[in-house]
Amino acid sequence: MAYQVINGVRVWGTPDSGAMSQAATCAEHGNVVQALLMADHHKGYSQPIGGVIVYDGQISPSGVGYDIGCGNKAVRTNLRAADVRPALPTIMDAIARQVSFGVGRVNSEKVDHPLFDDPDWGVYGAIGKQEHDKLKTLARDQLGTVGSGNHYVDLFEEPSTGRLWVANHFGSRGFGHKTASGFLNLAAGREFLGKAPGESMDQPPVLLNLDSELGDMYERAMKLAGRYAYAGRDYVISQVLSLLGAKSEFEVHNHHNYAWREMHGDKETVVVRKGATPSAPGQLGFIGGSMGDISVIVKGKDSDENRDSYYSTVHGAGRIMSRTQAAGKMNWKTRTRSGGQITLERMREAVSAYGVELRGAGADESPFVYRRLQEVLDAHADTVEVLHVLKPIGVCMAGADEFDPYKD
């Protein structure tokens, strides 16, 4: 087996002490069946990124995290990359103009969607009219916006075929963030819309019993936020396809911040994946690398090790440097940074050398702050099969120094 067992935690890749400590804390609280760390793991809020905690009858709002339903959608188009290369700078300009990137942004066009008639909005109505109206208005305003941080819209070439792919990465935006903070507040006896106190990154997980009223309400709200994230990613991909004059021929779409009810052995469990991709046998997933590295489409293997992983794999390459280490500390009054290890110039030179047309992005998203994707994929070689290798040719993100509380 390619994983180690450290203090009961199944660990793929090189153990990170901060993430290990968080996983051990999670394993000590609640009805835990198993705790696991994928090879791209690093420290997160309460439950580590790349962490998977399997529960019996419980769900964890802190484990799912603030960016409920964050995930990826990738489509193979009917175009070849060579068809768009001559106009790539113009195309990337158009994507940056038309798709809404950045913190707190609302869509330039109001997007109507059947989701807004979903009966699970009644969860918020049960909490209160103000809560329902505020979150539904925010959700309507932000559907189809991408946000900032590591959220993106990319164009890829599949070198083996020359085909053009389009992919994106983001979640449920402010609606998901306020849902998460609201239920964390309710679990602590605070008002749903109250201001949460500054809590430690290493705090124990917040757990709700699924058979409790609050646990049932959270699960329904989480699923609604997940459907909202899917709708947003669908909308943005359709925008880009329209810009390209392209059609989708094949699609892969998955969450990596979510809780799933799954049968493992003969027992129903709740698998809370934070920064981890589901990988059941035959299940497809899109895993993104940095903007100077490959991304891949994978398929879960029917193997003993994949069963041991509770059908989970990496969601990306995994950070090896924090945002502040990379870009320095931001003074929001003067809008200047100090103490960073990576400059924007160095980042742009590296990305350009890799053949990528870049729009936006700060030094905290440079290729230097991530592992190589192949390194973490190798650690999971017995759990997933790589079907398609994709090389980025166009990357669009929010501009440097965009503060976004909704990023994962």
ZANUKE-812281 format. One line per 8 residues: number of its first residue (from 1); for each residue x, y, z of N, C-alpha, C. Coordinates in steps of 0.2 Angstrom, whole numbers, plus 5000, padded with zeros to 4 digits. Each point is the difference from the previous one (the first is absolute). Last residue first. Layout:
N
NUM = X/Y/Z/X/Y/Z/X/Y/Z | ...
This chain:
408
408 = 4942/5146/4996/5002/4994/5004/5007/4999/5002 | 4984/5024/4995/5005/4995/4997/5001/4994/5005 | 4987/5020/5004/4996/4994/4998/5005/4995/4997 | 5005/5023/5008/4999/4996/5005/4997/4993/4999 | 5016/5018/4986/4994/4996/4999/4999/4996/5006 | 5016/5022/4989/4998/4996/5006/4993/4997/4999 | 5020/5007/4982/4993/5000/5001/4999/4997/5007 | 5022/5003/4988/4998/5004/5006/4992/5001/5001
400 = 5007/4993/4976/5004/5000/5006/4998/5004/5005 | 4982/4991/4982/5006/5004/5000/5004/4999/5007 | 4984/4981/4991/4999/5007/5002/5007/5003/5000 | 4999/4981/4983/4998/5001/5007/4999/5007/5002 | 5006/4982/4977/4997/5006/5002/4997/5000/5007 | 5017/4987/4980/4998/5000/5007/4997/5007/5001 | 5009/4983/4978/4997/5006/5002/4997/4999/5007 | 5012/4983/4990/5002/5005/4996/4997/5006/5001
392 = 5005/4974/5013/4997/5007/5000/5003/5004/4994 | 4998/4973/5001/5005/5005/5001/4997/5007/4999 | 4992/4972/5006/4999/5007/4997/5005/5005/5002 | 4994/4971/4999/5004/5005/5002/4999/5007/4996 | 4985/4976/5006/5001/5006/4995/5005/5004/5004 | 4994/4980/5010/4997/4999/4993/5002/5005/4995 | 5009/4988/5025/5000/5006/4996/4998/4999/4993 | 4994/4986/5024/5003/5000/4993/5000/5006/4997
384 = 4999/4992/5028/4997/5003/4994/5004/4999/4994 | 5006/4990/5020/4993/5001/5002/4996/5004/4994 | 5024/4993/5002/4996/4994/5001/4992/5001/5001 | 5017/5018/4998/5000/4996/4994/4996/4994/5000 | 5006/5020/5015/4993/4997/5000/4999/4995/4993 | 5020/5013/5005/4999/4997/5007/4993/4996/5000 | 5007/5012/4981/5004/4994/5000/4998/4996/5007 | 4991/5022/4996/4997/4994/4996/5003/4994/5001
376 = 5010/5019/5008/4995/4998/5005/4996/4994/4996 | 5018/5010/4988/5002/4997/5007/4995/4997/5004 | 4995/5012/4980/5002/4993/4999/5003/4997/5006 | 4994/5023/4999/4995/4996/5001/5001/4993/4999 | 5016/5018/5011/4999/4998/4994/4994/4995/5000 | 5001/5018/5019/5003/4994/4998/4999/4999/4992 | 4998/5025/5009/4997/4994/5000/5004/4994/4999 | 5005/5024/5000/4997/4999/5007/4997/4993/5000
368 = 5011/5010/4980/5005/4999/5005/4997/4998/5007 | 4987/5007/4980/5002/4993/5000/5005/4998/5006 | 4984/5021/5004/5005/4998/4995/5001/4993/5000 | 4985/5015/5013/4997/4994/4996/5005/4998/4995 | 5004/5018/5015/4998/4995/5004/4997/4994/4997 | 5006/5021/4989/5006/4996/5001/4998/4994/5005 | 4980/5010/4986/5005/5002/5004/5006/4996/5001 | 4978/5004/4981/5004/4995/5004/5006/5004/5004
360 = 4988/5007/4975/4999/5000/5007/5005/4996/5003 | 4999/4993/4977/4996/5006/5001/4999/4999/5008 | 5017/4987/4980/4997/5001/5007/4997/5007/5000 | 5010/4980/4983/4997/5007/4999/4996/5001/5007 | 5021/4981/4995/4993/5002/5002/4999/5007/4999 | 5020/4985/4997/4996/5001/4995/4993/5002/5001 | 5021/4997/5014/4996/4994/4999/4995/5000/4994 | 5013/5019/5007/5004/4995/4997/4997/4993/4999
352 = 4988/5018/5010/5001/5001/4993/5005/4995/4997 | 4997/4999/5023/4993/4998/4997/5001/5001/4992 | 5018/5008/5014/4999/4992/5000/4994/4998/4996 | 5003/5023/5003/5006/4997/4995/4999/4993/5000 | 4986/5011/5015/4998/5001/4993/5005/4998/4995 | 5005/4999/5023/4994/4996/4999/4999/5000/4992 | 5016/5015/5009/5003/4993/5000/4994/4995/4998 | 4994/5022/5003/5004/5000/4994/5003/4993/4999
344 = 4988/5005/5020/4995/5000/4994/5004/4999/4994 | 5012/4992/5022/4997/5006/4997/4996/4999/4995 | 5007/4986/5023/4999/4999/4993/4998/5007/4997 | 5004/4996/5024/5006/4997/4997/4999/5000/4992 | 4991/5019/5019/4998/4994/4996/5007/4997/4997 | 4997/5021/5014/5002/4994/5003/4999/4993/4996 | 4984/5023/4998/5007/4999/5002/5002/4993/5002 | 4980/5017/4985/5002/4994/5003/5008/5000/5003
336 = 4977/5019/4995/5007/4998/4998/5002/4993/5004 | 4980/5017/5001/5000/4995/4994/5007/4998/4998 | 4992/5015/5019/5005/5002/4995/5000/4996/4993 | 4985/4994/5018/5000/5007/5000/5004/5003/4994 | 5000/4977/5006/4994/5002/4996/4999/5007/5000 | 5022/4983/5002/4997/5006/5003/4994/5003/4996 | 5012/4974/5001/4997/5006/4996/4998/5005/5005 | 5020/4980/4999/4995/5003/5004/4997/5006/4996
328 = 5012/4980/4986/5002/5005/5005/4993/5002/5004 | 5004/4983/4982/4998/5007/4998/5002/5005/5005 | 5004/4976/5005/5001/5001/4993/5000/5007/4998 | 4995/4994/5022/5007/4998/4998/5001/5002/4993 | 4978/5002/5007/5004/5005/5002/5008/4999/4999 | 4984/4983/4994/4999/5006/4996/5005/5006/5002 | 5009/4975/5005/4994/5004/5002/4999/5006/4995 | 5012/4977/4994/5002/5006/5002/4993/5004/5001
320 = 5000/4979/4991/5006/4999/5004/5003/5006/5003 | 4975/4989/4989/5005/5005/5001/5006/4998/5004 | 4984/4985/4982/5002/5002/5007/5005/5005/5001 | 4988/4990/4980/5007/4998/5001/5002/5001/5008 | 4975/4994/4994/5004/5004/4997/5007/4998/5001 | 4982/4988/5008/4996/5005/4997/5004/5005/4996 | 5003/4972/5009/5001/5007/5001/4996/5005/4996 | 4989/4977/5008/5007/5001/4997/5001/5008/5001
312 = 4982/4977/5008/5002/5007/5001/5007/5001/4996 | 4985/4980/5008/4999/5003/4994/5001/5007/4999 | 5006/4987/5019/4993/5002/5000/4999/5004/4994 | 5021/4988/5005/4999/5008/4999/4993/5002/5001 | 5005/4977/4999/5003/5002/5006/5000/5008/5000 | 4993/4990/4980/4995/4998/5006/5002/5003/5006 | 5015/5001/4983/4994/5005/4999/4995/4999/5005 | 5017/4985/4999/5003/5006/5003/4994/5005/4999
304 = 4997/4979/4991/4999/5000/5007/5002/5006/5003 | 4989/5001/4976/5006/4997/5003/5000/5000/5008 | 4989/5009/4976/4997/4995/5004/5006/4996/5004 | 5001/5026/4991/5001/4993/4998/4996/4996/5005 | 4996/5026/4990/5001/4996/5005/5001/4992/4999 | 5006/5022/4984/4994/4995/5001/5002/4996/5006 | 5008/5026/4988/5001/4994/5003/4994/4995/5001 | 5012/5024/4987/4994/4996/5001/5001/4993/5003
296 = 5016/5024/5002/4999/4993/4997/4992/4998/5001 | 5022/5021/4998/4994/4998/5003/4998/4993/4997 | 5025/5014/5001/4995/4997/4997/4994/5000/5005 | 5017/5020/5002/5000/4993/5000/4994/4997/4997 | 5004/5023/5006/5006/4999/4996/5001/4992/5001 | 4982/5011/5011/5000/5003/4993/5006/4999/4996 | 4993/4981/5019/5001/5008/5000/5000/5002/4993 | 4986/4979/5003/5006/5002/5003/5001/5007/5000
288 = 4977/4983/5001/5004/5006/4997/5007/5000/5003 | 4980/4981/4995/5004/5002/5005/5005/5005/4997 | 4975/4986/4996/5005/5005/4997/5004/5002/5006 | 4985/4976/4996/5002/5006/5004/5004/5005/4996 | 4983/4975/4999/5004/5005/4997/5001/5006/5005 | 4994/4973/5004/4997/5007/5001/5006/5004/4997 | 5001/4976/5002/4997/5002/4994/4998/5008/5000 | 5004/4989/5024/5002/4996/4993/4996/5003/4994
280 = 5003/5017/5019/4997/4994/5000/5002/4996/4994 | 5007/5023/5011/5003/4995/4995/4997/4993/5000 | 4998/5029/5009/4997/4993/5000/5003/4996/4995 | 5014/5021/5011/4995/4998/4994/4997/4993/5001 | 5010/5021/5017/5001/4993/4998/4995/4998/4995 | 5001/5021/5015/5006/5000/4995/5002/4993/4998 | 4985/4997/5018/5002/5007/4999/5006/5000/4996 | 4979/4982/5007/5006/5001/4996/5001/5008/4999
272 = 4986/4980/5015/5001/5007/4999/5006/5002/4997 | 4981/4979/5002/5007/5001/4998/5001/5008/4999 | 4983/4982/5013/5000/5007/4998/5007/5001/4998 | 4987/4975/5001/5004/5005/5003/4999/5007/4997 | 4989/4973/5001/4999/5006/4998/5005/5005/5004 | 5004/4973/4996/4998/5005/5005/5000/5007/4996 | 5009/4978/4993/4993/4999/5001/4997/5005/5004 | 5022/5005/4987/4998/4993/5003/4993/4999/5000
264 = 5001/5022/4996/5007/4998/5000/4999/4993/5004 | 4983/5020/4989/5001/4994/5002/5007/4997/5000 | 4990/5027/5002/5003/4994/4995/5000/4994/5004 | 4993/5028/5000/4998/4994/5003/5002/4994/4995 | 5013/5025/5002/4996/4995/4996/4997/4994/5004 | 5011/5028/5000/4999/4993/5004/4995/4996/4996 | 5019/5021/4993/4993/4997/5000/5000/4994/5005 | 5017/5014/4984/4998/5002/5006/4993/4999/5002
256 = 5009/4995/4979/5005/4997/5004/5000/5003/5007 | 4983/4994/4975/5002/5004/5006/5007/4997/5003 | 4993/4998/4973/5000/4997/5007/5001/5006/5005 | 4998/4992/4972/4997/5005/5005/5000/4997/5007 | 5006/4997/4971/5002/4997/5006/4998/5006/5006 | 4994/4994/4971/5001/5004/5006/5002/4996/5006 | 4998/5002/4971/5002/4996/5005/5001/5004/5007 | 4995/5010/4979/4999/4993/4998/5001/4995/5005
248 = 4993/5028/4995/5003/4995/5005/4999/4993/4997 | 5003/5024/4985/4995/4995/5003/5004/4995/5005 | 5005/5027/4989/5002/4993/5001/4994/4996/5003 | 5006/5025/4996/4997/4997/4994/5000/4992/5000 | 5009/5016/5016/5005/4997/4996/4996/4997/4994 | 4989/5012/5017/5005/5004/4998/5004/4997/4994 | 4984/4987/5011/4997/5005/4996/5005/5004/4997 | 5007/4985/5016/4999/4997/4994/4996/5004/4995
240 = 5004/5009/5021/5006/4999/4997/4999/4997/4993 | 4981/5002/5015/5003/5007/4997/5006/4999/4996 | 4992/4981/5011/4996/5002/4994/5002/5006/4997 | 5010/4993/5020/5002/4996/4994/4996/5002/4994 | 4993/5010/5020/5007/5003/4998/5002/4996/4994 | 4981/4992/5010/4998/5006/4997/5007/5003/4997 | 5001/4980/5013/4997/4999/4993/4999/5006/4997 | 5008/5002/5022/5005/4997/4995/4997/4999/4993
232 = 4985/5007/5017/5004/5005/4998/5006/4998/4995 | 4984/4984/5009/4997/5004/4995/5005/5006/4998 | 5007/4985/5016/5000/4996/4994/4997/5005/4995 | 5000/5008/5022/5007/5000/4997/5000/4996/4993 | 4980/5000/5012/5001/5006/4998/5007/5001/4997 | 4993/4980/5010/4997/5001/4993/5001/5007/4998 | 5009/4996/5021/5003/4995/4995/4997/5001/4993 | 4990/5010/5018/5006/5004/4998/5004/4996/4995
224 = 4981/4989/5009/4998/5006/4996/5006/5004/4998 | 5004/4983/5015/4999/4997/4993/4997/5005/4996 | 5005/5006/5022/5006/4999/4996/4998/4997/4993 | 4982/5004/5015/5003/5006/4997/5007/4999/4997 | 4989/4982/5009/4996/5002/4995/5003/5007/4997 | 5010/4990/5019/5001/4996/4994/4996/5002/4994 | 4998/5012/5021/5006/5001/4997/5001/4996/4994 | 4981/4996/5012/4999/5006/4997/5007/5002/4996
216 = 4999/4981/5014/4996/4999/4994/5000/5006/4996 | 5010/5001/5021/5004/4996/4995/4996/4999/4993 | 4989/5011/5018/5006/5004/4997/5004/4996/4995 | 4983/4988/5012/4997/5005/4996/5005/5005/4996 | 5007/4975/5007/4998/5006/5003/4997/5005/4995 | 5011/4979/4994/4993/4999/5002/4997/5005/5005 | 5023/5000/4992/4996/5000/4994/4992/4999/5002 | 5020/5011/5015/4997/4994/4999/4995/5000/4994
208 = 5022/5016/5004/4992/5000/5000/4998/4993/4999 | 5025/5015/5006/4996/4994/4998/4993/5000/5001 | 5025/5014/4998/4993/5001/5002/4996/4994/4997 | 5028/5000/5006/4994/5000/4995/4993/5002/5003 | 5023/5009/5012/4997/4993/4998/4994/5001/4995 | 5020/5018/4999/4995/4998/5005/4997/4993/4998 | 5019/5014/4990/5001/4993/5003/4994/4998/5004 | 5002/5022/4990/5000/4995/4994/5000/4993/5003
200 = 4989/5019/5015/5006/4997/4998/5000/4996/4994 | 4983/5021/5004/5001/4993/5003/5007/4998/4997 | 4985/5024/5005/5006/4997/4996/5002/4993/5003 | 4974/5007/5000/5006/5002/5004/5006/4997/4996 | 4976/5006/4988/5004/4995/5003/5006/5002/5003 | 4977/5013/4995/5007/5000/4998/5003/4995/5004 | 4974/4998/4993/5004/5003/5004/5008/5000/4998 | 4978/4991/4991/5004/5005/4996/5005/5004/5005
192 = 4987/4981/5009/5003/4998/4993/5004/5005/4997 | 4999/5000/5027/4995/5002/4994/5003/4998/4993 | 5009/4986/5022/5000/5007/4997/4995/5001/4995 | 5007/4979/5011/4995/5004/5004/5000/5007/4998 | 5014/4982/4990/5003/5003/5006/4995/5004/5004 | 4994/4990/4980/5002/4994/5004/5003/5003/5006 | 4993/5015/4984/4994/4997/5004/5003/4994/5004 | 5016/5012/4987/4997/5004/5005/4994/4996/5004
184 = 5009/4990/4982/5005/5000/5005/4998/5004/5006 | 4987/5000/4981/4999/4994/5003/5005/4999/5006 | 5002/5019/4986/4993/5000/5003/4999/4994/5004 | 5019/5002/4986/5001/5004/5006/4994/5000/5004 | 4999/4989/4980/5005/4997/5004/5000/5004/5007 | 4987/5010/4983/4997/4993/5002/5004/4997/5005 | 5009/5018/4989/4995/5002/5005/4996/4995/5003 | 5015/4995/4982/5004/5003/5006/4995/5002/5005
176 = 4991/4993/4980/5003/4995/5003/5004/5002/5007 | 4991/5017/4986/4995/4996/5002/5002/4994/5004 | 5016/5014/4988/4997/5003/5007/4995/4996/5003 | 5012/4985/4982/5001/5007/5001/4997/5003/5007 | 5002/4977/4990/4994/5003/5001/5000/5007/5002 | 5021/4988/4986/4994/4997/5004/4994/5004/5001 | 5023/4995/4982/4997/5005/5005/4994/4996/5003 | 5017/4997/4977/5000/4998/5007/4998/5006/5004
168 = 5001/4990/4972/4999/5005/5005/5001/4997/5007 | 5005/4995/4971/4999/4998/5007/4999/5006/5004 | 5003/4990/4973/4998/5006/5004/4998/4997/5007 | 5014/4991/4976/4996/4999/5006/4999/5006/5003 | 5009/4990/4974/4999/5006/5005/4995/4998/5005 | 5017/4983/4984/4994/5003/5002/5000/5005/5005 | 5018/4986/4991/4999/5007/4997/4994/5003/5002 | 5010/4977/5006/4995/5001/4994/4999/5007/4997
160 = 5016/4994/5018/5000/4993/4996/4995/5001/4994 | 5003/5018/5016/5006/4999/4996/4999/4994/4995 | 4981/5016/5011/5002/4993/5001/5006/4998/4995 | 4993/5025/5010/5001/4996/4994/5002/4993/5003 | 4985/5022/5012/5005/4995/4999/5001/4997/4993 | 4989/5022/5016/5000/4997/4994/5006/4995/5000 | 4986/5012/5022/5006/4998/4996/4998/4997/4993 | 4991/5015/5024/4998/4997/4994/5006/4999/4995
152 = 4997/5002/5029/5003/5002/4994/4995/4997/4994 | 5008/5004/5029/4995/4998/4995/5001/5003/4993 | 5013/5001/5022/5002/4995/4995/4994/4998/4996 | 4998/5024/5011/5004/4994/5003/5003/4996/4994 | 4976/5013/4998/5008/5001/4999/5003/4994/5003 | 4974/5004/4988/5004/5001/5006/5007/5001/4998 | 4980/4995/4986/5005/4995/5001/5004/5001/5007 | 4973/5003/4989/5006/5004/5001/5006/4995/5003
144 = 4977/4994/4995/5004/5001/4993/5006/5004/5001 | 4981/5004/5017/5000/4994/4996/5004/5001/4994 | 4995/5016/5018/5006/4997/4999/5000/4994/4995 | 4980/5013/5007/5005/5005/4998/5006/4996/4997 | 4983/4987/5011/4998/5002/4993/5005/5005/4997 | 5004/4993/5022/5001/4994/4996/4998/5003/4992 | 4996/5015/5018/5008/4999/4999/5001/4995/4994 | 4978/5002/5008/5002/5006/4996/5007/5000/4998
136 = 4992/4984/5015/4997/4998/4993/5002/5006/4996 | 5006/5002/5022/5004/4995/4997/4997/4998/4993 | 4988/5016/5014/5007/5002/4999/5004/4995/4996 | 4978/4995/5006/5000/5005/4995/5007/5002/4998 | 4997/4984/5018/4998/4998/4993/5001/5005/4995 | 5003/5007/5022/5005/4995/4998/4999/4997/4993 | 4984/5014/5010/5005/5004/4999/5006/4995/4997 | 4981/4990/5008/4998/5003/4994/5007/5004/4998
128 = 5003/4978/5015/4997/5007/5001/4999/5003/4993 | 5004/4976/5006/5005/5004/5004/4997/5007/5001 | 4989/4986/4985/4999/4997/5007/5005/5004/5005 | 5002/5004/4977/4994/5003/5002/4998/4998/5008 | 5019/4990/4989/5001/5007/5002/4994/5004/5002 | 4997/4978/4992/5005/5000/5005/5001/5007/5003 | 4988/4997/4980/4996/5000/5006/5004/4999/5006 | 5008/4998/4978/5001/5007/5002/4996/5001/5007
120 = 4999/4979/4987/5005/5001/5005/5002/5007/5003 | 4985/4994/4980/4997/5000/5007/5005/5000/5006 | 5004/5011/4975/5001/4994/5004/4997/5000/5006 | 5002/5017/4982/4993/4997/5002/5001/4994/5004 | 5018/5011/4991/4998/5005/5004/4992/4998/5002 | 5013/4987/4984/5003/4999/5007/4996/5005/5005 | 4998/5001/4976/4995/4996/5003/5002/4999/5008 | 5008/5022/4986/5002/4993/5001/4995/4996/5004
112 = 5010/5025/4988/4994/4997/5003/5002/4992/5000 | 5016/5023/5000/4999/4993/4998/4994/4997/5003 | 5010/5026/4994/4996/4996/5005/4999/4993/4997 | 5021/5016/4993/4993/4998/4998/4997/4996/5005 | 5021/5008/5004/4997/5005/4997/4993/4999/4997 | 5010/4989/5023/5000/4999/4993/4997/5006/4996 | 5013/5003/5023/4994/4997/4998/5000/4999/4993 | 5020/5001/5020/4997/5002/4994/4993/4997/4999
104 = 5017/4998/5019/4994/5003/5001/4996/5002/4993 | 5026/4995/4997/4996/4999/5006/4993/5004/5000 | 5012/4989/4977/5001/5005/5006/4996/4999/5006 | 4996/4996/4972/5005/4997/5005/5000/5006/5005 | 4983/4993/4979/5001/5004/5005/5005/4997/5005 | 4997/4999/4972/4999/4996/5006/5002/5004/5006 | 5003/5010/4979/4993/4998/5001/4998/4996/5006 | 5022/5009/4995/4995/5006/5000/4993/4997/5001
96 = 5019/4985/4998/5001/5005/5006/4995/5005/5001 | 5000/4986/4981/4998/4996/5005/5000/5005/5007 | 5008/5009/4980/4993/5000/5000/4997/4996/5006 | 5024/5001/4996/4997/5007/5002/4992/4999/5000 | 5011/4981/4992/5001/5001/5008/4998/5007/5002 | 4999/4996/4977/4995/4996/5003/5001/5000/5008 | 5016/5012/4986/4993/5003/5000/4995/4996/5003 | 5022/4991/4999/5000/5006/5004/4993/5003/5000
88 = 5002/4981/4986/5000/4998/5007/5000/5007/5004 | 5000/4994/4975/4996/5005/5003/5000/5000/5008 | 5012/4984/4986/5001/5007/4997/4997/5006/5003 | 4996/4977/5007/5006/5003/5002/5001/5006/4997 | 4981/4984/4997/5000/5006/5004/5006/5004/5002 | 4998/4979/4987/4995/5004/4997/4999/5007/5004 | 5015/4982/5007/5002/5004/4994/4995/5005/4997 | 4994/4984/5017/5003/5006/5003/5003/5004/4994
80 = 4979/4986/4994/5007/4999/5002/5003/5006/5003 | 4973/4993/5001/5005/5004/4997/5007/4997/5001 | 4978/4993/5009/5000/4998/4994/5006/5003/4996 | 5000/4997/5027/4997/5003/4995/5000/4997/4993 | 5001/4993/5028/5004/4999/4993/4996/5003/4995 | 4999/5006/5027/4997/4998/4994/5005/4999/4994 | 4997/5002/5030/5004/5001/4994/4996/4997/4994 | 4998/5010/5027/4997/4997/4994/5004/5001/4995
72 = 5002/5000/5029/5002/5001/4993/4995/4997/4995 | 4999/5010/5028/5001/4994/4995/5002/5002/4994 | 4988/5007/5026/5006/5002/4995/5002/4994/4996 | 4982/5000/5018/4999/4999/4993/5006/5002/4995 | 4998/5013/5022/4996/4994/4999/5000/4999/4993 | 5016/5014/5015/4998/5000/4993/4997/4994/4998 | 5006/5003/5022/4997/5006/4998/4998/5000/4993 | 5003/4977/5014/5004/5006/4999/4995/5006/4998
64 = 5000/4974/5006/4998/5002/4993/5003/5007/4999 | 5003/4993/5022/5004/4996/4995/4998/5001/4993 | 4989/5012/5017/5006/5002/5000/5005/4996/4995 | 4977/4993/5004/5001/5006/4996/5007/5003/5000 | 4992/4974/5003/5004/5006/5003/5000/5006/4996 | 4985/4975/5007/5002/5005/4995/5004/5006/5003 | 4991/4972/5007/5001/5007/5001/5002/5004/4994 | 4996/4975/5003/4994/5004/5002/5001/5007/5002
56 = 5021/4987/4997/4994/4996/5001/4994/5004/5002 | 5024/5007/4985/4996/5000/5006/4994/4995/5000 | 5026/5008/4988/4994/4996/4999/4996/4999/5007 | 5018/5018/4987/4998/4997/5007/4994/4997/4998 | 5022/5012/4986/4994/4996/5000/4998/4997/5007 | 5017/5020/4987/4998/4996/5006/4994/4997/4999 | 5012/5017/4987/5002/4993/4998/4999/4995/5006 | 5000/5023/5009/4999/4999/4993/5003/4994/4998
48 = 4993/5001/5026/5005/5002/4995/4998/5000/4993 | 4985/5006/5022/5002/4994/4996/5005/5002/4995 | 4997/5018/5014/4997/4994/5004/5002/4993/4997 | 5006/5019/4984/4996/5002/5006/4997/4994/5003 | 5022/4996/4987/4994/5004/4998/4997/5002/5006 | 5025/4988/4990/4996/5003/5005/4994/5004/4998 | 5010/4981/4984/5003/5005/5004/4995/5003/5005 | 5003/4978/4979/4998/5003/5006/5004/5006/5003
40 = 4999/4984/4980/5001/5007/4999/4998/5004/5006 | 4999/4976/4998/5007/5002/4999/5001/5007/4999 | 4979/4990/5015/5003/4999/4993/5007/5003/5000 | 4988/4991/5023/5003/5005/4996/5002/4998/4993 | 4981/4991/5021/5005/4999/4995/5003/5007/4997 | 4984/4985/5021/5002/5006/4998/5006/4999/4994 | 4977/4985/5011/5007/5001/4997/5001/5007/4999 | 4981/4994/5012/5001/4993/4998/5008/5000/4997
32 = 4986/5016/5019/5005/5000/4994/5001/4993/4999 | 4984/5016/5015/4999/4992/4998/5005/4999/4993 | 5006/5021/5018/4994/4997/4997/5001/4993/4998 | 5022/5012/5004/4994/5003/5002/4994/4997/4996 | 5025/4995/4997/4998/4999/5008/4993/5003/5002 | 5010/5002/4978/4999/4993/5001/4998/4999/5007 | 5006/5022/4993/4994/4998/4997/4998/4992/5002 | 5021/5008/5006/4995/5004/5004/4993/4998/4997
24 = 5018/4993/4987/5000/4996/5007/4995/5003/5004 | 5004/5011/4980/4997/4994/4999/4999/4996/5006 | 5012/5020/5001/4993/5001/5000/4996/4993/4998 | 5024/4999/5002/4997/5002/5006/4993/5001/5000 | 5011/4996/4980/5000/4994/5004/4997/5001/5007 | 5004/5019/4985/4994/4996/4998/5000/4993/5004 | 5019/5013/5004/4994/5004/5002/4994/4996/4998 | 5021/4991/4994/4998/4999/5007/4994/5004/5002
16 = 5004/4987/4977/5001/5007/5003/4998/5000/5007 | 5009/4978/4983/4996/5003/5005/5002/5007/5002 | 5001/4988/4976/5004/5002/5005/4996/5003/5006 | 4987/4982/4984/5005/5005/4999/5004/5002/5006 | 4978/4989/5006/5003/5000/4993/5005/5005/4999 | 4987/4988/5023/5003/5006/4997/5004/4998/4993 | 4981/4993/5021/5003/4997/4994/5003/5006/4996 | 4996/4997/5028/4998/5004/4994/5004/4997/4994
8 = 5004/4993/5023/4993/4998/4997/4998/5003/4994 | 5022/5004/5009/4995/5001/5006/4993/4999/4997 | 5013/4997/4981/5003/5004/5005/4995/5002/5005 | 5004/4983/4977/4995/5001/5006/5004/5004/5005 | 5004/4999/4972/5003/4999/5007/4994/5001/5005 | 5001/4994/4971/4998/5004/5006/5003/4998/5006 | 5000/4988/4979/5004/5007/4999/4999/5004/5006 | 4999/4972/4998/4996/5006/5000/5004/5006/5000
